[in-house]
Amino acid sequence: MPCISVIVPTYNVLPYLDRSMTSLLGQTHRDLDILLIDDGSTDGCAARCDAYARQDPRVRVVHQPNGGLSAARNTGLDHAVGDFVAFLDPDDYADPHMLERLLTTLTQAQADTCFCRYYDVSADGSVRLAPEDYARSLYTGAEIDQLLLGMVGSRPHHPHDVEIGMSVWKGLYSLPILRAHHIRFLSEREYLSEDLLFHLDYLAHAGAVAIVPEPLYYYCQNPASLTGVYRADRFAREKRFYEKVSAELALRFPPEVYRPRLDKAFLGRVRRCIAQEAAHNKNSLRNIAAICRDPLVQAVLRELDESQLPRLKRVLHWAIQHHCALFLYGAFRLR
């Protein structure tokens, strides 16, 4: 059976690490190369990783100074030896059949990549199926562009900002493709959603992508995670991300194909930035007003066709367009 290298970037997640590793060591696909990348942890994770390596010969540990999630994943790619690569975030966990199911589906479809669906697990432990809208069970050739565009954003009538989750932890990737094209993760400290940038690069070289319809990964809401914690520079990084993705997509698609999707998703990110300001920052009114005045935000609002958006989103966008910071503060505080 093919070997799968599983990259686990680990930084100060000691309360979750055992749950994650239990789900990984219990996988029904046994031929694993498990890479625990200790990214300068200070909470005991380093010692716990070493303990796992002593207990199971499939586990290898690399210790490095703190460089962030992307740097840890890139170190894992440097050390991977499997035929395929998977990623597991250490505060999440996987169904015991996940890797076997991904590999079996990929092999039967003669694909080089495979994705499954996933569950969202809230802080109180409630579990719900994450909304994703796959159009087919196998994407080949030009169809892969549609898969990628679904990660970028959604069509005007779609109820969500994106159609397909962009995270790498639900996939199986060809290590030969990654190595042949020098595919790496860009730093999440510069761009948010580094996983989408990874897929922009990787999917350009994938021959076929198979889809497992069952949810096999459990994404757990962690208030201390990169997506959960308040960051003062989040909006600035969202703008850099938008500009980077726009430049990449412009090399492959005409503007009318990707801009409506990208703009719709960007405004969703703008709303999340405002929500975080309202929830966590004593200077929230001033910062919300600055977001509203931003030229990029105003330009996107002018261009986007909002006729098919839900009424609440249209109201919020109207408030952003008209710089109604106090209204936005109250609306997001109430939510």
Residue pairs with C-beta under 8 A, 6 or more apart in sequence:
1 29
1 30
1 31
1 103
2 31
2 82
2 83
2 84
2 103
3 31
3 32
3 33
3 81
3 82
3 83
3 84
4 29
4 31
4 32
4 33
4 82
4 83
4 84
4 85
4 86
4 99
4 103
4 172
5 32
5 33
5 34
5 35
5 76
5 79
5 80
5 81
5 82
5 84
5 85
5 86
5 175
6 24
6 32
6 33
6 34
6 35
6 85
6 86
6 87
6 88
6 99
7 35
7 37
7 72
7 73
7 76
7 77
7 80
7 85
7 86
7 87
7 88
8 20
8 21
8 24
8 34
8 35
8 36
8 37
8 76
8 87
8 88
8 89
8 90
9 37
9 39
9 69
9 72
9 73
9 76
9 89
9 90
10 17
10 36
10 37
10 38
10 39
10 41
10 45
10 49
10 72
10 90
11 38
11 39
11 40
11 41
11 45
11 66
11 69
11 72
12 41
12 42
12 43
12 45
12 224
13 20
13 41
13 43
13 45
13 90
13 91
14 41
14 43
14 44
14 45
14 48
16 90
16 91
16 92
16 220
16 222
17 45
17 48
17 49
17 90
18 48
19 93
20 88
20 89
20 90
20 91
20 92
20 93
21 52
21 90
22 93
23 88
23 93
23 94
23 95
23 96
24 32
24 34
24 88
24 94
25 34
25 52
25 56
25 58
25 59
26 96
27 94
27 96
27 97
27 98
27 99
27 100
28 96
28 97
28 99
28 100
29 99
29 100
29 103
32 58
32 82
32 99
33 58
33 60
33 80
33 81
33 82
34 52
34 56
34 58
34 59
34 60
35 60
35 61
35 62
35 76
35 79
35 80
36 49
36 52
36 53
36 59
36 60
36 61
36 62
37 61
37 62
37 64
37 72
37 73
37 75
37 76
38 45
38 46
38 49
38 61
38 62
38 63
38 64
39 64
39 65
39 66
39 67
39 68
39 69
39 71
39 72
40 63
40 64
40 65
40 66
40 67
45 90
46 63
49 59
49 61
50 61
52 59
52 61
53 59
53 60
53 61
60 79
62 75
62 76
62 79
64 71
64 72
64 75
68 187
68 188
68 189
69 185
69 188
69 194
69 226
70 184
70 185
70 186
70 187
70 188
70 189
70 194
71 185
71 187
73 87
73 168
73 185
74 184
74 185
76 85
76 87
77 85
77 178
77 184
80 175
82 175
83 174
83 175
83 176
84 103
84 106
84 172
84 173
84 174
84 175
85 172
85 173
85 174
85 175
85 178
86 99
86 102
86 169
86 171
86 172
86 173
87 168
87 169
87 171
88 94
88 169
89 169
89 219
91 220
91 222
91 225
92 169
92 217
92 218
92 219
92 220
93 218
93 220
94 216
94 217
94 218
95 101
95 215
95 216
95 217
95 218
97 216
98 116
98 216
98 217
99 172
101 116
101 212
101 214
101 216
102 114
102 115
102 116
102 171
102 172
102 212
102 216
103 114
103 172
105 111
105 114
105 210
105 211
105 212
106 112
106 113
106 114
106 172
106 210
108 210
109 137
109 138
109 208
109 210
110 208
111 138
111 207
111 208
111 209
111 210
112 174
112 177
112 206
112 207
112 208
112 209
113 171
113 172
113 173
113 174
113 202
113 203
113 206
113 208
113 209
113 210
114 171
114 172
114 209
114 210
114 211
114 212
115 170
115 171
115 172
115 209
115 210
115 211
115 212
116 170
116 171
116 211
116 212
116 214
116 215
116 216
116 217
117 129
117 130
117 132
117 170
117 212
117 213
117 214
117 215
117 216
117 217
118 130
118 165
118 167
118 169
118 170
118 215
118 216
118 217
118 218
118 219
119 127
119 128
119 129
119 130
119 215
119 217
119 218
119 219
120 127
120 128
120 129
120 130
120 219
120 221
121 127
121 218
121 219
121 220
121 221
122 128
122 221
123 221
123 222
123 223
127 218
129 215
130 165
130 215
130 219
131 159
131 160
132 163
132 164
132 165
133 150
133 154
133 158
133 163
133 164
134 147
134 150
134 164
134 211
134 213
135 146
135 150
136 143
136 211
137 210
137 211
137 213
138 208
138 209
138 210
138 211
139 146
139 147
139 208
139 209
139 211
140 207
140 208
140 209
144 203
144 206
144 208
144 209
145 252
145 253
147 164
147 203
147 209
148 199
148 200
148 203
149 253
149 257
149 258
149 261
150 162
150 163
150 164
151 162
151 163
151 164
151 165
151 166
151 196
151 199
152 162
152 196
152 245
152 249
152 258
152 261
152 262
152 265
153 161
153 162
153 163
153 260
153 261
153 262
153 263
153 264
153 265
153 266
154 160
154 161
154 162
154 163
154 261
154 264
154 265
155 163
155 260
155 261
156 260
156 264
156 305
156 307
156 308
156 309
157 308
159 310
161 264
161 265
161 267
161 268
161 269
162 265
162 268
166 193
166 195
166 196
166 199
167 195
167 219
168 195
168 198
168 199
169 217
169 219
170 216
170 217
173 202
174 206
177 183
177 202
177 205
177 206
178 202
180 205
181 201
181 202
181 205
183 198
183 201
183 202
183 205
184 198
185 194
185 195
185 197
185 198
186 194
186 197
186 198
186 244
187 194
188 194
188 226
190 237
190 240
191 197
191 237
191 240
191 241
191 244
192 234
192 237
192 238
192 241
192 269
193 241
196 245
197 241
197 244
197 245
197 248
200 245
200 248
200 249
203 209
204 252
221 228
222 228
223 229
230 276
230 279
230 280
230 281
231 237
231 276
232 281
234 273
234 276
235 270
235 273
235 287
235 291
235 294
238 266
238 269
238 270
238 273
239 294
239 296
241 269
242 262
242 266
242 269
242 296
245 262
246 258
246 259
246 262
249 258
249 262
250 258
259 303
260 304
260 305
263 300
263 303
263 304
264 304
264 309
266 300
267 297
267 300
267 301
267 304
267 313
267 317
270 291
270 297
270 320
271 313
271 316
273 291
274 288
274 291
274 320
274 328
274 332
275 332
275 335
277 284
277 287
277 288
277 291
278 284
278 288
278 328
278 329
278 332
278 333
279 332
279 333
281 287
284 329
285 325
285 326
285 329
286 325
288 325
288 328
288 329
289 323
289 325
291 297
291 320
292 319
292 320
292 321
292 323
292 324
292 325
292 328
293 323
297 320
298 321
301 317
301 320
301 321
304 317
306 313
306 314
306 317
309 317
316 328
316 331
318 324
319 327
319 328
319 331
320 328
